[in-house]
Amino acid sequence: MSTPSKPLPFTAAQIREIAKTYPTPFHIYDERGIRENARRLNRAFSWAPGFQEFFAVKATPNPHLLKICKEEGFGGDCSSLAELVMCERVGITGEKIMFTSNNTTATEYAKAKELGAILNLDDISHISFIYENVGLPGLVCFRYNPGPLREGNVIIGKPEEAKYGFTREQLFEGYRLLKKKGVKRFGLHTMVASNERNAEFFVETARMLFDLARELAEKADVRLEFVNLGGGIGIPYRPEQEPVNLERIGEGVREVYDELIRPAGLDPLKIFMENGRMVTGPYGFLITTALHHKSIYKEYVGVDACMSNLMRPGMYGAYHHITVLGKENAPHTRTYDVVGSLCENNDKFAIDRPLPQIDRGDLVVIHDTGAHGWAMGFQYNGKLRSAELLLREDGTVKLIRRAETLDDYFATLDFTSV
Ligand SMILES: *Cc1c(COP(=O)(O)O)cnc(C)c1O
């Protein structure tokens, strides 16, 4: 029986060499993979007038990765002050920023407006909130929550249980209010999927928004400038899964555009997306060293990374593939729980996972950590956040975030006043 495997953009020898300079654990990102995938997404929508992907900064908030996104033509999707400032500092400004926040402060709206970002409002009450606190910009977008009209998917849950967005009725009322206050340019957004690998799901989302665009034009005399299909394109975490067919999403959306938008005289209507996971997820790897083997009621391998480097397995029971470097082709003769060192029993990267025998000092690769990996980290149990490295197209490695030190951990404390 062949053991399932996932490809790596580096060799075992390369990582051993890198680990001499940068001790494990660290995340390493594959620049070539990120760029090639970004170009594939842009190509899939090259038919669409003014197609724009806004990389969801929260997935991997690192300026070096944002710069790569920017060079590939992406904007940034932000939801907080820090994310806005990070975009500003790499030169992503103006309408290259989609500000899709919720429960937003006036300070955040003020910064977004100062940068000329597209404000994507999460609630109808925010129209007057922005009007009174910072003034309305010329272009405003609303986030639509279809509620029971749409099923959603497993990770994001049912739309009617989600705290986000406007109801259908509120959209009509909202655009009417905007017009009354002199706003002239309008957008419409939704986000109903997360880690969705079925291309047709996104085609259906486009259909839903195109239908609404027509209804808004007919009944409310609102001519939308763009629809934003949200993020949520999934990635194949398991080796037997296929990547999402981006070409099919692009083609499917084009068919619906030709069916609904052109005949209604609404062309050009720009199409936006705001993916995070699919942009960087498959191109990040958490490298960690095996520390201990423990044999009690089960077999454990303890590594020097923990849940603070990657929350997804502990938090959602998410699968992340594991490769033991130098043993890529070794038979999976053992069954391990691969664990970190937190005093929390859900600090496990894998449970009952068939793997080759792991010895102390082996370098272990945890795959697909390029999105919602480092970003979700924390310092519980006094764990320090790891370094991030970039494997560049020329094969060299660049430190794009240093590892935290104890001084970082203690920086906000004043021991002299104890
Ligand atoms: C998290 C998020 C995204 C990105 O989601 P991915 O699953 O990483 O593509 C996009 N838009 C909004 C509003 C989000 O909250």
The ligand as a Tripos MOL2 file, in Angstrom:
@<TRIPOS>MOLECULE
LIG
   15    15     1     0     0
SMALL
NO_CHARGES

@<TRIPOS>ATOM
      1 C1        -11.6450   35.5730    7.1840 C.3       1 LIG1
      2 C2        -12.2980   36.3600    6.1320 C.ar      1 LIG1
      3 C3        -11.8760   36.2540    4.8100 C.ar      1 LIG1
      4 C4        -10.8510   35.2600    4.3440 C.3       1 LIG1
      5 O1        -11.3230   33.9630    4.5030 O.3       1 LIG1
      6 P1        -10.4830   32.7240    3.8980 P.3       1 LIG1
      7 O2        -11.2740   31.5290    4.3460 O.co2     1 LIG1
      8 O3         -9.1390   32.7930    4.5120 O.co2     1 LIG1
      9 O4        -10.4650   32.8960    2.4240 O.co2     1 LIG1
     10 C5        -12.4550   37.0870    3.8850 C.ar      1 LIG1
     11 N1        -13.4170   37.9820    4.2510 N.ar      1 LIG1
     12 C6        -13.8480   38.0930    5.5050 C.ar      1 LIG1
     13 C7        -14.8900   39.0850    5.8230 C.3       1 LIG1
     14 C8        -13.3100   37.2900    6.5040 C.ar      1 LIG1
     15 O5        -13.7560   37.4000    7.7480 O.3       1 LIG1
@<TRIPOS>BOND
     1     1     2 1
     2     2     3 ar
     3     2    14 ar
     4     3     4 1
     5     3    10 ar
     6     4     5 1
     7     5     6 1
     8     6     7 2
     9     6     8 1
    10     6     9 1
    11    10    11 ar
    12    11    12 ar
    13    12    13 1
    14    12    14 ar
    15    14    15 1
@<TRIPOS>SUBSTRUCTURE
     1 LIG1         1 GROUP 0 **** ****
